[in-house]
Amino acid sequence: MRDKIFTEVKTVQFFQNLLYPFKADEVKTQTILTDESYYPGELMKGSVRIESKKNRQRVDSLYLKIFTQFEKKINGKKLLVTYPISKNKLIQTIYVEPGVEQVIPFTIQLPLLTPLSVGNSKIWLQTELDFANRKDPSYQNELMVTPSSLYQSFFILCNEMGFRLKNSYCIHNETAQMIAQPYVQIFVFASVQETINQFLQVIASFIPMTEEKALLSIQWSTKKHMQRKGQWDKLEFSMANFSQVKEYLIQQLNAFVE
C-alpha cells in the first residue's frame, strides 16, 4: 500500500539485490541493505564488507552519509545545493587482512525529514572510507524512500478527490521555521476530472513532528492564470484528525467548483 504513490510519478528504480560494489586499488567494498525501500524515520539495517586482495590495509574510519539536493536561488540563479541529511560513523581503526572479508553490520535511522524518492527529488547513501596514507575513496547509490502510512493516506485522499501527483521537488526553506534543515519537499497535485477546474492544483508540503504527526501546509493555485489563492494554510495532520483534514479539502475544492 505504501508504494502506491509511485505508480503515478516514479524516477528511481529498485535495486535487485542491493549489493553496491566498489573497488579502490586492491580493496573491494560492498554496502548491503536488507530492504529495497525505507520510509522516513525507519531503521535501515545492513552491512559494509571490506576485502583486501593483497596487502594488509588499515581503515581509520568508515562513514555512512545520506544526502539530498534542493533548489536555491543565489544571485538570481536557481542552483542545486547538495545537503547531508545525516552522518553516521561506523568504526574506529580496523585492519583488513589479505583474503579475509571484514563485515561491519550497521543499524541507522533514516531521518524523519528525509525527502521521498518521487519526482525530481533525489536521495542517496554515500559510503566513505578513510585509509591510512592514501586518498579516501567514496561511492554513492540512490535510496528508495517511500511514504509512511500517514503521508500515504493524504496522497490517497488527493487521488480520491480527482488529483494526481504531478511532480515533487525540494526547495530552500527560506523561513527556517519549525525545522533545522534548510529545505522542504513540495508535492504538486493536478486535477484530472473534467468536472473540476482542469487547471486547479494543490501544492502541499509536510514538516514531520513525530512519525504519527506532521504539520501540513497547503496552497491552492489555478495554473491557467498562474495565480495562487491566499497564503499557505497550515494544519496539524495525524490519523486522529484525518476526517478534519478531509473536510477542509472538500470545502476548499467546492469553493473552486462553485
QUIKAQUI-V268354 format. One record per backbone hydrogen bond with DSSP energy under -1.0 kcal/mol. CO is the residue of the C=O (numbers start at 1). NH is the residue of the N-H. E is the energy in kcal/mol with one decimal. If there is no record, write none. Layout:
# QUIKAQUI-V268354
CO:NH:E  CO:NH:E
This chain:
# QUIKAQUI-V268354
1:4:-1.8  3:6:-1.5  4:7:-1.9  5:8:-1.4  5:9:-1.1  18:33:-1.0  20:31:-1.3  22:29:-3.6  24:27:-2.2  26:53:-3.0  27:24:-2.5  28:51:-2.5  29:22:-2.0  30:49:-3.3  31:20:-1.5  32:47:-2.2  38:146:-2.3  39:42:-2.4  42:110:-3.0  44:108:-2.5  45:34:-2.4  46:106:-2.6  47:32:-3.2  48:104:-3.1  49:30:-2.4  50:102:-3.2  51:28:-3.1  52:99:-3.0  57:96:-3.3  58:132:-1.9  59:94:-2.4  61:130:-2.5  62:90:-3.1  63:128:-2.5  64:88:-2.3  65:126:-3.5  66:85:-2.6  66:86:-1.3  67:124:-1.9  68:83:-3.0  70:81:-3.0  71:172:-1.9  72:79:-3.0  74:77:-1.6  77:74:-3.2  79:72:-2.5  81:70:-1.9  83:68:-2.0  86:66:-2.0  88:64:-2.7  94:59:-3.0  96:57:-2.5  97:100:-1.9  102:50:-2.6  104:48:-2.3  106:46:-2.0  108:44:-4.1  110:41:-2.5  111:114:-1.8  116:118:-1.9  118:121:-1.7  123:143:-2.7  124:67:-2.6  125:141:-2.2  126:65:-2.9  127:139:-1.8  128:63:-2.8  130:60:-3.2  137:129:-2.1  139:127:-2.7  141:125:-3.2  144:38:-2.1  145:117:-2.6  148:152:-2.8  149:153:-1.7  150:154:-1.1  151:155:-2.1  152:156:-2.6  153:157:-1.8  154:158:-2.3  155:159:-2.0  156:160:-2.4  157:161:-1.4  158:163:-2.5  159:162:-1.6  162:192:-2.6  164:190:-2.5  167:188:-2.8  168:120:-2.9  169:186:-3.5  170:71:-2.8  171:184:-1.9  172:174:-1.4  177:179:-1.1  182:173:-3.0  184:171:-2.4  186:169:-1.7  187:204:-2.7  188:166:-3.4  188:167:-1.4  189:202:-2.7  190:164:-2.4  193:196:-1.3  197:200:-2.2  199:223:-3.3  200:191:-2.2  201:221:-2.3  202:189:-3.1  203:219:-2.6  204:187:-2.9  205:217:-2.6  207:215:-2.8  213:209:-2.5  213:210:-2.2  214:237:-3.5  215:207:-1.9  216:235:-3.0  217:205:-1.9  218:233:-3.0  219:203:-3.1  220:229:-2.7  221:201:-2.9  222:227:-1.6  227:222:-2.7  233:218:-2.6  235:216:-3.5  237:214:-2.4  241:245:-1.7  242:246:-2.4  243:247:-2.3  244:248:-2.1  245:249:-2.2  246:250:-2.3  247:251:-2.3  248:252:-2.4  249:253:-2.4  250:254:-2.5  251:255:-1.7  252:256:-1.3  253:257:-2.2  254:258:-2.4
